[in-house]
Amino acid sequence: MKTYSKSFKALWVGEVVSEFGGAAGGILNGLLLYQVTGSKEWMGALWLIYFIPSLLLQSISTPFLNYVVKEKMLRNIQLIRSFAYLLPLAGYITDKYTGTILGLIILQCTLGLLQPIYASISFSLLPDICKEEKLTQANGLLDATIRLMSFIAPGATSLLLLVSPVHFIYVFSSIMFFISFLSILHIPIRSTEKVATWSKKFWWAEMKTGYRIFFKNPYLLRLSLLSSTVQFAVGAALVIGIPFIKGELNGHSWEYAIFSGAFPIGYALGMVLLTRVPKTPQTMYLGLIGGGLSFVLLFFVHSVPLAWVCELFGGIAFPLFNAQSAAAFQREAPKDRLPQLSAVRLLFLRITMPIGIVFASSSFLHMNIRQIYGIAGAIIILPGLFYLFSSLYQNKLPVNKEKKTS
């Protein structure tokens, strides 16, 4: 961390505490809602309240992101989220049933609307606060941090539940986001707000321009589509992970806990590996292929320990692709359009995960769990192999030309 700027360190600390608070809050939302309603239908509705407004806003709000002060926007979002996490507690105290549900609905809607804006702006801020040669490691570090927090938060939350009722722990999540706000305050304001005439015509023209730039840049589109294949597979894995370990392999709950924790641990190891390998397109595509291979291997696995190894291997491989592809996107995209293009990229990633969930849970496809793992892995591996061989071929072209001219 010594080699990173103070601004990046402030952003990283803000990410650590907010991801921890958000992961804990996600667990609390489900527990509190089920405690009050006892209804799985309400559980599904709560996620729809999060996703649908979020995706709709993200698809049309991209021009707005080019005309904001990034640092101020990040601060404001974290402060709003800090107060929003107190709503379920206030609702529970006011009216245990109606107040709690209303508080959770407003919280989920707020989080759904703000999260993609925060993610897009923080992604586009990285080139401003990191040296170009550090972009790959910076992206990998932030990504690994998010995954580790999703691994650590459930255990920490369970300890808090031993000493406090569910609704009071929302204060903890609120404090985490407020600490994140305080940390981001240490990022000096470098960007300036651009003045724009916010008419419908201007908004529509700006939105069309952003999408046109994105789709006319084949490299940006390629990186986004490849990342989307990973998110599709992750969505499918969310559905079939428990049935695979507990049903297909006759494992126990503690064995599934290790299975789910193997990936983030592997991701942390992959981040260490990333610092020691050359940052080339070939290593990026090899990381993608290796991650896809971890899904395909689960098609053949017949023991829980081997399933752990596959998840660990996938966690080690994917950072080689994720961090390098994110840094490549940040370098390739026009700087004045990076916030908007980042939002379009994120839209691709967020849409494909629910598609993966639907794919894995659709009974009409008549596929077993192993086949789903195999298909999800193949969807990642095949384009990865194509672009790996394409990059190797392109590297040889200059050599051939030199031979011809000599």
Secondary structure by P-SEA (a helix, b strand, c coil): cccccaaaaaaaaaaaaaaaaaaaaaaaaaaaaaaacccaaaaaaaaaaacaaaaaaaacaaaaaaccaaaaaaaaaaaaaaaaaaaaaaaaaacccaaaaaaaaaaaaaaaacaaaaaaaaaaaccccccccaaaaaaaaaaaaaaaaaaaaaaaaaaaaaccccccaaaaaaaaaaaaaaaaccccccbbbbbbcccaaaaaaaaaaaaaaaaacaaaaaaaaaaaaaaaaaaaaaccaaaaaaccccccaaaaaaaaaaaaaaaaaaaaaaacccccaaaaaaaaaaaaaaaaaaaacccaaaaaaaaaaaaacccccaaaaaaaaaaaccccaaaaaaaaaaaaaaaaaaaaaaaaacccccccaaaaaaaaaaaacaaaaaaaaaaaaaaaaaaaaaaaac
